[in-house]
Amino acid sequence: MSEADPETGPRADESLSRLHARLDASRRGSVDRVLSLLEAVLSVGRELELAQVLRRIVEEATALVDAEYGALGVIGDDGGLAEFIPVGVSDEQRAAIGELPVGHGLLGEVIRHPTPLRLPELSAHAASGGFPPHHPQMHSFLGVPIRVKGQIFGNLHLTEKRGAAEFDAEDESVLLTLAVAAGIAIENSRLYEESCRRQRWLAANSEVTNSLLSGCPRAEVMALILNRVCANVSADLGMIAVPVEGTSKLRIVLAGGDEGERHHGAFVPMRRGYLGTAFTRTGACESSDIESDPRSREDNGRWSGFGPAVAVPIGSGGVVHGVLLLTRRRGKTGFSREETEPLEAFARQASLTMELAERRKDAERTAVLEDRDRIARDLHDLAIQRLFATGMTLQSAQRFVTHPQGEQRISRAVDDLDKTIKIIRSTIFGLRTHETVGEASPGLRSRIAQAVEAATTLLGFPPALRIEGLVETRVPALLADHVEAVLVETLSNAARYAQAQSVDVHLRVTPDRLTLTVTDDGAGIPEDAGYSGLNNLDERARAAGGILEIRTPENGGTAVTWSVPLTPEGSAGPSE
């Protein structure tokens, strides 16, 4: 063995020291990177909102591999990019670039082949289509797929490795590890959002059901349905259209959100257009761009500026009561299956609840009518018979009374009993007259009662009301309008001029004539009052073939009698 060279000894020791230093630095770097990776995994797992999870994944990925730009593309149902989350590009740059990628070029290649892809120069790849104007230049590229439950959710892309010409195998390994953790975090976020979404729909369903069953008006409940649905699916515009009876059109009865006032009250075809098509379908009618959708050809101007849309029928059991449409502004993401499925179920449930509420109201009406029938029977069988028997007793006792004043008093009592019997019989008929169901116009008896009640405020006291005869069945609809107008005019006259202390309204219907008499105990109508309403009453009477009579009773005041024949000639006066 030769003796060591004294000059090479120190150099060898120095080389060994440098080698040990590089190894120690490499170990420390590896440990630091592993710790950074663990911290990134924990950071991604802390988030629950899906949008925050996706952005955190990109941010942690760019920091781990020291990339300048990063992005995560979410793959949609059509195989393209449904969502694109970039990091490293400023808001000004994004605005200058314009529309974000949809899955063509190199990104489309990564979608079609979901395997790790590492390139020193992305423009050299055959699938690269170049960059749009104002897009920052990028060279090195690293992309890995993100899987959720074995299915491809999206791809994570990084570009421009800082301090190196390209990404290395270790960068790829770190990114693949993060992608696995990202898949777990995305799945947890989806489960959380699904739970929150179900809770929101259950709360909305409960609120609508409680409102309907507590007797809230139908229009108010429909507005509640629209508000809750728009909030649950983050729609920018929502509307409800219902069929117009007797026509082939739909009417937009409710519209809320962006430009809602422009749509409210509009009429659209029942069988054509987007709303008409949705009304005739049994399921959801979806569109990625409602403005350019072929089904919107006839009314595409209505949807200017809007993109994704979904419409569902409101109905159950094959009966459609209307259609609910929701849409978002152009450029926003479309409605996912997770959003449309509960929407259809909610619309069906709301329709069922509305039908149950209507049936409950019908049952309540039936109970009221049955109770009225019972009261009418009791009045007829008990009250009238007793009054009639009392009258007969008084008449039979009248011949035993010799004093003239006593005989007159008994005669007046018998007359009063006879009038009372007529009033009770009129009340019985009113109790047995069934009210119209739904939103149809009320009967004449109800309209007269409402007019008398409304005059109470003007007069300062409630007028007396008597109604005799078959008012609901013998009076034609047009003549009923005249009667109501005459009564309102006469009561208004009594309040303005007569200064009466009492007013009596008597409507009597016989087989061939209708007579309305309004009597007050006031000062009458001054001759110089210039009141033109009486001329209108006279014209209405003559138009119906009748007469108007104004007289002064023996005890003072004014009695206005409006009488017309109940014949086809007399009931066919001109409409207002």
KOLZA-614562 format. One record per atom (N, C-alpha, C, CB): x, y, z. Coordinates in steps of 0.05 Angstrom, whole numbers, plus 5000, padded with zeros to 4 digits. Each point is the difference from the previous one (the first is absolute). Glycine has a CB too. Layout:
XYZ ...
END
This chain:
501749765000 498350245000 501850245000 496249765025 503050424956 501750244998 499250215021 500649914951 501150255054 499550215020 498250214988 504549925022 493650184994 498150204991 501350264992 496549795029 502350334950 500950264991 499150215019 500049854952 501850305060 499150205020 498350224987 504149905026 496150144948 498550224987 497249924994 504150174981 495449575012 497349914993 498349945025 501849814958 499350155065 498549955024 498050215007 503849755016 497150504987 498050225007 497950034979 503650235024 497149744950 497950034979 497949795002 503450214970 497449545036 498149785003 498250055024 503349684979 497950415042 498350065024 497950224994 503849875029 497150334955 498250224993 497749904982 503850325004 496849504978 497949894982 498049845016 503349994962 497849855057 498249845017 498250185016 503449635002 497750595008 498450195016 497750124984 504050105028 496749974947 498050124982 497849794994 503450324980 497449435015 498149794995 498149955023 503449794970 497850215055 498349965023 498150245003 503749745022 497250494972 498350245002 497649994981 504050275014 496749644961 497849974980 498049795008 503150154964 498049625047 498249795009 498250105023 503449654986 497950495033 498450115022 497950204990 503949945031 496850234950 498150194989 497749864986 503750344995 497149444990 498049854986 498149875019 503249924963 497949965059 498249885020 498250215013 503549655009 497750584998 498350215012 497950094980 503850145029 496949894946 498150094979 497849804997 503650244977 497149505023 498049794997 498150005024 503249724973 498050315051 498350015024 498250244999 503549765027 497650474966 498450254998 497849974980 504050275013 496649604964 497949974980 497849815009 503450084964 497549705050 498049825010 498250145021 503149614992 498150555025 498450155019 498250204986 503649955034 497450184945 498350184985 497749864987 504050294992 496549474998 497949844987 497949925021 503349834966 497650095058 498149935021 498350245008 503249645016 498150594986 498650245007 498050074979 504050165026 496849804949 498150064978 497649825000 503850164972 496749585034 497849815002 498150085022 502949634982 498250445041 498350085023 498550264994 503249775031 498150414955 498750254993 497749964981 504350235006 496049604975 497849954981 497749865014 503349964962 497449865057 497949865014 498450165020 502749614994 498350635013 498650165020 497550144988 504450075023 495649974951 497850154988 497649814995 503350314978 494349815023 497649854994 498550104976 499649915049 500550354946 498750114976 501549924975 498250395027 500449494953 501449894977 501650214985 496349674996 502650575001 501550214985 502650075015 495750184982 504349835044 502450055015 501949774999 497450305030 501649464970 501849764998 501550004974 496849745028 501850324950 501349994973 502150224998 495849824980 503650415030 502150214998 502349945018 496450344989 503149555035 502249935018 501849794988 497250125039 501749694946 501649794987 502050134981 496249675004 502850514979 501850134981 502150165014 496350024966 503050135054 501950175014 502249835013 496450345008 502849445005 502049835013 501849864980 496849935038 502150004939 501549864979 502250184989 496049724989 503250535005 502050194989 502250055020 496550214972 502949805054 502050055020 501849765004 496950325023 502049444975 501649765005 502149964979 496149795022 503250254953 502049944978 501250264990 497449594987 502050635026 501350264993 499350074971 503749925033 493750084960 499150074973 498950295001 499049514989 501250634989 499050274999 497050014995 504550154983 494549665000 497250004994 498849725006 500750354964 496849645043 498649755005 497150034993 503349885036 495449894959 497150014993 498949725005 500650364966 496849645041 498549755003 497650014982 501649945048 498249864935 497749994982 498149785009 502850174962 494649905042 498049815007 498649904975 499350225045 500649514952 498949894976 496949985003 504349744991 494350364989 497149995000 498849744988 500150494997 497249505002 498749764990 500549964970 496550075035 504150144950 500549984972 502949934993 496350324993 505449645028 502849944995 501850244998 498449604978 500550645020 501650245000 500450115028 498450104954 502850145047 500550135025 497550155008 505050034991 493849895032 497750145010 500850245018 497449574997 505050415014 501050215017 503050014999 496149945031 505150304971 502950044997 500950205022 499949894950 501850025068 500950175022 502950064997 496549805031 504350434960 502850074996 501250145025 499250044950 503449935053 501550145021 502650114988 498149695036 502650554972 502450134989 499450214979 502449595011 495150414979 499250204979 498350215014 500149654963 500650605033 498650225013 497350044987 504350225011 493949925003 497450064990 500150164974 498249995047 503750194951 500350154975 500849824977 501350415027 500549404978 500849824979 497749824992 504750015017 493749895002 497749834994 498050154982 500749755043 498850514964 498150164985 501150044971 498450235042 504249814955 501250044974 499949754983 502950365019 497549414994 500049744985 497349944989 503749835030 494250224985 497349944992 499049745011 500950254958 497749605026 498849755009 502249805009 496150084969 503349785052 501849795010 499949754983 499550195047 502649644955 500049764983 497649825005 505050025001 494249834978 497749825002 500849714995 497150374985 505549585010 500949724998 501049934972 496849895034 504150314951 501349944974 503050015002 496050204976 505449735003 502950015000 501349815019 499650474987 502549625027 501549845018 498349915024 504250234986 494149945024 498349935022 498149784992 500450465019 498649554957 498349794990 501449734998 497550344975 505149675019 501749764999 500249885028 502650184960 497749985060 500249915027 497449875009 503550355010 494249774981 497449895007 499649734987 498250465004 502649524970 499649744986 501849785010 498650264960 503749825050 502049805011 500750085028 501849904953 496650035067 500550095027 502349865014 495250105003 507249964987 502549905012 501950235004 499449544978 502650445040 501950225004 501450074974 500649855047 499650414948 501350104976 502050225009 495949904971 506750065021 502150195007 501550084975 500549805046 499650464949 501250104975 502050235006 495849874974 506550125013 501950235003 499150254984 503749675008 494750284971 499050214983 497349924990 504750144986 493249995026 497349914993 499250074971 498850065048 502450154941 499350074972 501049804980 500250475014 501749364995 501149794982 498249764997 504550165012 493549815006 498249774999 498150034976 500249955051 499149824938 498450004975 497250115005 502549614984 496450365041 497350095006 499950295008 498949545014 503450604989 500050275009 498950184978 504049915029 494250274979 498750184981 500950295003 496249704999 505950345016 500950285005 498450145021 501550014953 499250245051 498850165021 498350234987 503849895032 494050184981 498450234990 501550265005 495749755007 503550474980 501350265005 499850075030 498950154953 503249995056 500250105027 500549775021 497050384987 503449385003 500549785019 503049995006 496149734981 504750245045 502849995006 501449764987 499150235044 503449804948 501549784987 500749785021 501850324965 497949435027 500549785018 501649794984 495950095027 505949774987 501749814987 499849725013 503250374987 498049605037 499949745013 497249945010 504850055014 494549694986 497249925006 500049745015 498450234959 499849765061 499649755016 497049985006 504650025020 494249754972 497149965004 499549725011 499050324964 499349665056 499249745011 497049995003 504449975025 494349804973 497149985004 499349995030 499749764956 497850325049 498949985027 497649824999 501650475013 498649315002 497849805000 498450025026 502849704970 494650275027 498249985023 498349754998 499850515004 500649315015 498649744999 500549854974 496550185030 506049834960 500849864976 499250144974 499649595026 498850634976 499250154976 501750254997 495349825005 505350254970 501550244995 498450255007 502649764964 498250405055 498750245008 501050244984 499349815045 503450194951 501250224985 503049964998 496450315016 505049904975 502949994997 501350245013 499449734957 502950225055 501650215012 502350074982 498649865047 501650394944 502250084982 501850215012 497049904961 505650075036 501950205010 501950074977 499749825047 501150434951 501850094979 502150195012 496449954966 505950075020 502150185006 501349945027 497750354974 504049445026 501649925024 502050225006 499449514989 500550595036 501950215007 502749885006 496250285019 505949854971 502849915006 500849764985 499550195044 498949714936 500849774985 498650014972 500749725043 500450134938 498950014974 497549834997 504550074982 495249735036 497749824998 499449885028 500949904951 496849985051 499349855024 501349734999 495650245004 505249655020 501449745000 498149795011 504450235007 496749524995 498449775009 499150045028 502549704969 499150435048 499250045028 497650195001 504749925015 495350294968 497750174999 497549854992 502950384988 497349444993 497749844991 499049825023 501850014953 500149875062 499249825022 498650165022 503949704989 497150545017 498850165021 497250084991 504550175014 495249914960 497450084990 497949774999 502450354973 498649415021 498249775000 499049945028 502449814960 499450225060 499249965028 497950205008 504549815011 495950444982 498150215006 497349954986 503850335007 496449564968 497549954986 498349795014 502450124957 498949685055 498549805015 498650135024 503349644986 498250525029 498850145022 497850194991 504349975025 496050164952 498050184989 497449854993 503750294982 496649465008 497649854993 498449945026 502449794961 499050145060 498649955026 498750255010 503349645011 498150594988 498950255009 497550084984 504650145015 495649824958 497750074983 497649835007 503250144963 497249605041 497849825007 498750095027 502349624975 499450445045 498950105025 498450264997 503949785023 497250394960 498650254995 497349964986 504450234997 495649584984 497549934986 497949895020 502649914958 498349925060 498149895019 498950225019 502549564998 499350625009 499150225017 498050184985 504449995024 496250074951 498150174985 497449864995 503950224978 496249525017 497549854996 498350005025 502449714967 498950275056 498550015026 498850275004 503149665019 498450554975 498950275003 497850054980 504450165016 495949744960 498050034979 497449865008 503550034965 496649735046 497649865009 498750155023 502049574986 499650545031 498950155023 498550244990 503749845030 497450304950 498750244989 497349934987 504550224993 495549564991 497549924987 497949915020 502749864960 498249995061 498149925020 498850245014 502549575006 499250635000 499050245014 498050154982 504350035026 496449994948 498250144981 497349854997 504050174976 496249565023 497649844997 498250045025 502449674971 498850325052 498550035025 498750285001 503149685023 498350524969 499050285001 497650034981 504650175012 495649724964 497850014980 497649855011 503350044962 497149725048 497849845010 498650145023 502449594987 499150535032 498850145022 498450244991 503749845029 497350304951 498650244990 497449924987 504450234993 495649564991 497649914987 497949915019 502749874960 498149965059 498149885019 499050205021 502249564993 499350665010 499150215019 498150204987 504349945025 495250034949 498050164987 501150254986 496949845033 505750174961 501250234986 498850014972 504349975027 495450264961 499050024973 501849864980 498050445011 500849454968 501449844980 502350164988 495849744991 503750525002 502150164987 502350045019 496550244973 503049805053 502250035019 501749755002 497250335025 501549444974 501549745002 501649964975 496449815029 502650264947 501549974976 502550185000 495849894975 503950355036 502350185002 502149885019 497050404991 502149485031 501849865018 501549774986 497050135039 501649714945 501249784986 502250114982 495749745001 503750474984 502050114981 502450115014 496350124969 503350025053 502350115015 501849785011 497250405012 501649395000 501649795011 501549844979 496749975038 502149994940 501349854978 502350154989 495749784989 503950485006 502250174989 502450015019 496650274975 502849745051 502250015020 501449735001 497550345026 501149444972 501249735003 501849934977 496149875026 503350224950 501749934976 501550234990 496749654988 503350585026 501650244992 499250094972 503849855030 493650174964 499150104974 499950305000 497349584994 503450544983 499950294997 497250104993 504749994986 493749845001 497350074992 498249755003 501750364968 496049685044 498149785003 497250094994 502949795034 495450044955 497350074993 498149765001 501850384971 495749685033 497949795000 497950094980 500849875048 498549954933 498050064980 497849795003 503450204968 494149895029 497749835002 498250034976 500150035050 498449774943 498250024976 497750195005 501249534987 498150614992 497750195000 497649844990 502950414993 495149575024 497649844994 498750104974 499349905049 500049924934 498650064975 501850104978 496250115028 506549894976 501850094979 502249794997 499050495011 502849564969 502349834996 502550145008 497749774962 502250385060 502250165009 500749945029 498850364967 503649705041 500950005027 500550295009 502149544995 497350525030 500550275011 502149985022 495350154988 506750015011 502150015020 498850165024 503949974966 495249885054 498750135023 501950105021 496149714991 506350175009 502150095019 502749994986 497349825039 504350394967 502750014989 501750155020 498449984951 503949915057 501750135019 502949974993 496749915035 504950284973 502950004994 500750214979 500249515012 501950444974 500950194980 497950044978 504849865009 494450394986 498150074979 497349865004 503850064969 495549865056 497549865005 497650174992 502249765037 497950504968 497750174993 499550014970 501050285040 501049664944 499650004970 498349764992 504450244994 495749555021 498649754992 497249975014 504449794993 495350355029 497549965016 497650084984 502650085042 495449744957 497550054986 500049944971 499350345033 503049584955 500149954971 498649744993 504350254998 494749744977 498749764989 501949864980 495450215007 504849534995 501649844982 498449774989 504250145025 496549754952 498549774989 500249765019 500950164953 496949685048 499949775017 501549764988 495650175018 504649824956 501249764987 502750074987 495449824993 505450435006 502550074986 501750175018 497649984956 504950065036 501850155016 501149835023 497650424989 504349695026 501349845021 498049945022 504450214989 494149995020 498049955022 497849814991 501050455018 498149584957 497949834990 501049714997 498050384976 504449585015 501149734998 500349875028 502550144958 498450025061 500249895027 497349935012 504250275006 493749884987 497449955010 498949734990 499250505003 501549434973 499049754988 501749765006 498050274965 504349775048 501749775007 499449895027 503550194971 497349565034 499549885026 502450035019 497149674977 505250405013 502350035017 501350284997 500849514998 501750515012 501450254998 500850064971 501749945047 498250324946 500850094974 502550185004 495249994981 507149905011 502650135006 501250124975 500749695039 500950524965 501450124978 502650135011 495750084975 506449905009 502650125008 500050304992 502349564995 496050514986 499950284990 497150054990 505050014988 493450105029 497150044993 499750204978 498849885047 503050314951 499750214980 500249894971 501850335033 500149484964 500549894973 498749724997 504250264997 494349655023 498749744998 497950004978 500849935050 499149864934 497949984978 497250025011 503149724974 496450195050 497350025012 499350295007 500549545017 501450644983 499450285006 499950174975 502249945044 497549934933 500250144975 497950234998 501749584979 495950375031 497850194998 500250235020 497249644983 504250325039 500250215020 502850035011 495349925011 506850044972 502750015010 500850285010 501249634969 497450585022 500550275010 499450025029 499050184955 499249665055 499350005028 502349915018 495249924987 506549915002 502149885016 502850124994 497449585001 502650664989 502650134994 501750045025 497850234961 504749685038 501850025022 500049775019 499450484996 498849325000 499849775017 501149754986 496050215024 505149614992 501249764989 498749745010 504250254997 497049625024 498949755010 497150045010 504749845012 493649964982 497250025009 498949725005 499450424973 498749565044 498549765005 497150075006 504249765018 494050084971 497150055005 498749735007 499950404968 498449605052 498749765009 497050055002 504149855026 494249964967 497150045003 499249985029 499349814955 498650355052 498949995027 497449844998 502050455013 498149314996 497649834998 500649735012 498550254960 499449585040 500249735010 497849834988 502150165043 498449584954 498049824990 499150064971 498549955046 503350164938 499450064972 498650274996 499749524993 499650625029 498750264998 502150225005 495549805015 504950374965 502050225002 498550265006 503249754968 497650385053 498750265008 501750244990 498049775040 504550194953 501650224991 502949904995 497150325026 504749874970 502849934995 501750205015 498949804954 503350095057 501950165015 502650014984 497949875045 503150374949 502550034985 502050155016 497549994957 505149925042 502250135013 502350034981 498649815045 502750414956 502350044981 502150175014 496949974960 505650005029 502350165010 501150174978 501149645033 500450564974 501350174981 501949854982 499550385032 500849724944 501949874981 502850005012 497250154961 504249625036 502749975010 500249855026 501150414977 496649565037 500049855025 499749714994 498150395025 502549444995 499949714997 497149914998 504249955026 495449834960 497349904996 498949865025 501149944952 496449995047 498749865022 500849715000 496150324999 504949595024 501049725002 497649825006 504550165015 496149584982 497949805006 499350015029 501749704963 500250365054 499550025029 498150235006 504549815009 495350394974 498250225004 497249954988 504050305000 496049584976 497449964986 498349785012 502250164959 499049635051 498449785011 498450095024 503549684985 497650455035 498350095022 498050224991 503649895032 497150264947 498250204990 497449884989 503950294989 496449494996 497649864990 498449895023 502549884958 498850005061 498549885023 498650225016 503349635003 498050605000 498850225014 497550114986 504550125018 495749904955 497750104984 497649805003 503250234968 497449515031 497849815004 498850015027 502349704967 499450335053 499050015028 498450255005 504049745015 496950494974 498650255002 497249984987 504350255001 495649624976 497549964986 498049835016 502450054957 498749735055 498349835016 498950155025 502749604985 499150565027 499150155023 497950204993 504549945020 495850194957 498050194991 497349864995 503650294979 496549485009 497549854996 498749925026 501849834956 499850085063 498949925026 498850245015 503449645003 497950594994 498950255012 497450074988 504650165010 495149814963 497550064987 497849815009 502550184960 498249565042 498049815010 499250065029 501949654969 500050445046 499350075028 498150235001 504549835015 496050374967 498150234999 497349914991 503950314990 496049504990 497549904991 498549865022 501949954954 499649905062 498749865023 498950205020 503149614993 498450605012 499150215019 497550144989 504750065016 495349994957 497650124988 497649825003 502950254968 497649485027 497849815003 498949995028 502049734963 499850285057 499250005028 498350255006 504149735012 496750504977 498550255005 497249984987 504350265002 495649634974 497549984986 498149805014 502350114957 498949675053 498349815015 499050135026 502649624980 499050545032 499150145024 497850204994 504649945020 495750194957 497950194992 497449854994 503550304981 496749475006 497649844995 498649935027 502049824957 499650105062 498949935026 498650235013 503649665006 497750584993 498850245012 497450074986 504550165014 495649814959 497650064984 497749815007 502950184963 497749575041 497949815007 498850075028 502349644972 499650425046 499050075027 498350255000 504149795019 496750414965 498450254998 497249944989 504250274994 495849564985 497549944987 498249825017 502350044956 498949765056 498449815015 499250105028 502249644975 499450535036 499550095028 499050295001 503549685015 498250514975 499350285003 497650084984 504850095008 495249844966 497750094983 497449875009 503250064962 496949685045 497649875008 498950125026 501649584977 500150495041 499150125025 498950284996 503449735025 497950424958 499050274994 497349984986 504750174997 495149644984 497549974986 497749925019 502649874958 498149945060 498049925020 499250235018 501849534999 500250645009 499350235017 498250194985 504449955023 496250104951 498350174984 497249904998 503950144974 495849605021 497349884999 498650035026 501649674966 499850305057 498750035026 499150285004 502949645018 498750564974 499250285003 497650064983 504850125010 495249784965 497750054983 497449875011 503250014961 497049755050 497749885012 499150145025 501549564981 500450565033 499350155025 498950274994 503449745025 497050364951 499250274993 497050055002 504050024970 494549775024 497050035000 498950025029 499849754957 501950185062 499150025028 500750275012 500649515005 500950654981 500850275010 498050204990 504949875000 493950275019 497950204993 501150294999 496649695020 505650354994 501150285000 501450064973 500749975051 498650254937 501150074973 503150015000 495850254990 505449885030 502950025000 501349725004 499650465018 499249374998 501149735003 499949854975 498650015047 499150024938 499849854974 502150104980 495049945009 505550334991 502050114982 502849905007 497250404993 503449585032 502749915008 500449714993 500050335038 497949504965 500349724993 500449984970 497149865039 501450314945 500349994971 502850084992 495250114995 506050105018 502750084993 502049785008 498850485007 500749385016 501849795008 500049774980 499250125048 498349824942 499849784979 501550084975 495649865018 504250404974 501550104976 503049985004 496150314989 504749775036 502949985006 501049724999 499650415028 498849404982 500849724999 500249914971 497849925045 500350174938 500149924972 502550104987 495050004999 505850255006 502450114989 502549855010 497750454997 502249485029 502349865012 500349724986 499350245044 498449634951 500249744987 501250034972 495949855025 503450374960 501150044974 503050055001 495650194985 505349965035 502950055004 501549745005 498950475017 499949375001 501449755007 500149824976 498450045047 499449954937 500149834976 502150104980 495149915006 505350354992 502150114983 502749925010 497150394988 503249625039 502649925012 500549704995 499550355035 498449494967 500349714995 501049954971 496449905033 502450244948 500849974973 503050084996 495250084985 505650145029 502850094998 501949795011 498450475003 500749405019 501749795012 500349764982 498650165045 499349794940 500149764983 501150054972 496249835025 504450424969 501250064974 503049955002 496450354990 504549464995 502949925001 501750214986 498849525001 503450555012 501850194989 501649874977 500450245044 500449934937 501649894978 502749935010 497550284967 503649505023 502649905009 502250134982 498049565017 504350514996 502350104985 499950304998 500149584974 500650535003 500350294997 497750114983 504949955004 492849914993 497850104985 498850245014 499149544981 499350625004 498850245012 497949925021 500750254957 499049905065 498049945020 497250054990 503350115036 494749764977 497250044992 499050275007 499349525005 498250544985 498950275004 499450045029 498049994955 501149815059 499450035029 502550095015 496449654997 505950224997 502550075013 500950284992 501349525001 498350564974 500850264990 498450225014 501449804956 496050155047 498250205013 500950035029 496249884970 504449905044 500850015027 502650165003 497749565009 504250394972 502650145001 499650304996 502349594983 495950494998 499550284995 498850145024 499449894951 498849975062 498750115025 502150035022 495649804987 506150005015 502150025021 502050224994 499549515008 501250534967 501850214992 498850285006 502049704965 495350335033 498850265004 499950075030 497349934959 503249885058 499950055029 502050225008 498649535008 503750484980 502050205006 499050284993 503749664994 495150364982 499050264991 497750105016 501549884954 496649945053 497650085014 500550045030 497449754966 504550105045 500450015029 498449805015 501050474995 497549364992 498349795012 499549794979 497950335034 501449434974 499549794981 497150014990 503449715022 496150304951 497350004990 498749725005 501350344965 496049675037 498549755002 499749884972 497550175041 502649564958 499949864974 498049785001 504850114991 493449884989 498249784996 500249914971 496850175036 503449574960 500149884973 497949784999 504950114995 493349914985 497949814997 500149884972 497150245033 502349504965 499849874974 502549864991 496850344988 503049554988 502249844989 502050184986 496949604994 504650555022 501950204990 502249874983 499050295040 502049494968 502349884987 499249864973 502149935045 495549974953 499349844977 498350154979 500249615029 498450604980 498250134981 501150264988 496349825026 505950294986 501150254990 502449954981 498550235043 501349854932 502249964981 502550165009 496749924963 505649995028 502550125008 500250304993 502249564995 496950514981 500250284992 498150185017 501249854953 496450055053 498250155016 501050025029 496249854971 505249955038 501250015027 502150225002 499349515005 502250544973 501850225000 498650275003 503149744971 494650295015 498450255003 499050035028 498649964952 500449835060 498950015028 502250105019 496749634990 505750255008 502150085018 500850294996 501749534999 498550564976 500750284995 497850195010 502649854960 494950085037 497850175010 500150025030 497249874961 503249915053 500250005029 502350175010 497949545001 504450434987 502450165009 499450294996 503149624988 495750464989 499450284994 498050115020 501049924951 496949935055 497950095018 501150035028 496649774972 504950045038 501150025027 501950245002 499549515006 502150534973 501850235000 498450265001 503449744974 494450275011 498350245001 498850055027 498949924953 500349865061 498950035027 502150115019 496749634991 505750285006 502250095018 500850294995 501649535001 498350564973 500950274994 497950215005 503049804966 494550145028 497950215000 497949975022 500850044952 498549715055 497649965016 500550065030 498649664967 503950295042 500750025029 498149835016 501750474993 497949284998 498049825012 501249885025 498049914955 500149995062 500849865024 499549704997 498950405027 499549534953 499549714994 499549974970 498149925047 502849854942 499549944972 499149714998 503650344985 494449614999 498949734997 500349924970 496750065039 504649714956 500449904973 498349754997 504750194997 493649804983 498249784996 500249914971 496850165037 504249604958 500149884973 498049784999 504950134994 493349894987 497949794997 500049904972 497250225036 502849524961 500049874974 497649814999 505150034996 493250024984 497749834994 500549864974 496850305026 501549524966 500449864974 500350184976 497649625019 501150624982 500150174977 501150285005 496149754984 504950315040 500950285005 502150015022 495650174984 506250025013 502050065021 499550295009 503549674981 496450365046 499550275011 502050055022 495149984988 506450245009 501950095021 498950265011 503949774977 495750235050 499050245013 502050085022 495249884990 505650375010 501850115020 498550235013 504349864975 495250125051 498450205015 501750115022 495749764989 504350515014 501550125023 498150205013 504549944977 496350155047 498450195016 501350285000 498349635028 503250434951 501550255000 498450234989 504149734994 497450484998 498850254990 499349994971 502550245035 498249554951 499550004971 502250124984 495250015010 504549994964 502050114982 499350294993 501049544981 500850655025 499350274993 499750044970 502550155040 495650034953 499550044971 502450124986 495250055010 506450115004 502350134987 502649845004 497750445007 502049315000 502549845005 501549944975 497849815040 500850204937 501449944975 501049724999 501350464997 497349355016 500849725002 499349854974 499550015050 502449904935 499549874974 499849705003 502450374978 498149525046 499949715003 497249894995 503850035032 494150134975 497349914996 499449964970 498650235042 502649934942 499649974971 501149744990 500250494994 502149435018 501249744993 498249775008 504650215004 494249825020 498249795010 497649974981 501550085047 497450154945 497750004982 500749884973 498250415022 504249654967 500949894975 500349705002 502350434989 498849475033 500349715004 497349875001 504350075025 493850054989 497349885001 498749994973 499550175046 500650054939 498850004973 501449814981 498650475007 504149504995 501449824983 499249715005 503850314999 495349635026 499149735006 497049974999 504049955029 494650264960 497149984997 498550065026 500849684964 500550455055 498750055026 499650295006 502049585016 497550485009 499550285009 501550075024 495449974981 505050295024 501250105024 498050195013 504749964982 494750005043 498050165014 501250115026 496349724981 503450545023 501050135024 497650135014 504750084979 494949865046 497750115015 500850065028 496849744971 501450405043 500550075028 497949855017 501950464988 499049365030 498149855016 498550195019 502949604998 494950295015 498450165018 501650115023 496149734987 505850125024 501550095023 502650154992 498249615025 502050474950 502250154990 502349834989 498850345034 503249804956 502349864988 499649964970 500749775044 500750034945 499949954971 499949704996 502650424990 495849504990 499849724992 500649994970 496649885037 505549984956 500849964972 499449714992 503650355004 494749624976 499249744991 500949964971 495950005031 505649794965 501149934973 498949734993 504350275006 494049724974 498649754994 500249944970 496850095038 503949654956 500249924972 498849724997 504250274994 494849674982 498849744995 502149784997 496150224978 503349545031 501849774997 499249854975 500849975050 499750154927 499549874974 502550024983 495050115003 505249744976 502350034982 500450284990 499449534987 498350615008 500250274991 501150195021 496249914969 502750045056 500850185022 502749955011 495350035010 505949734985 502549935012 502350014980 497649725031 501950394946 502150014980 501050284994 498049594980 502150575040 500950274997 502950024992 496650145033 504450084958 502750034991 501949975023 498650294963 503849605031 502149975020 501450265005 500649524988 500750505034 501350255007 502550044983 498349965047 
END
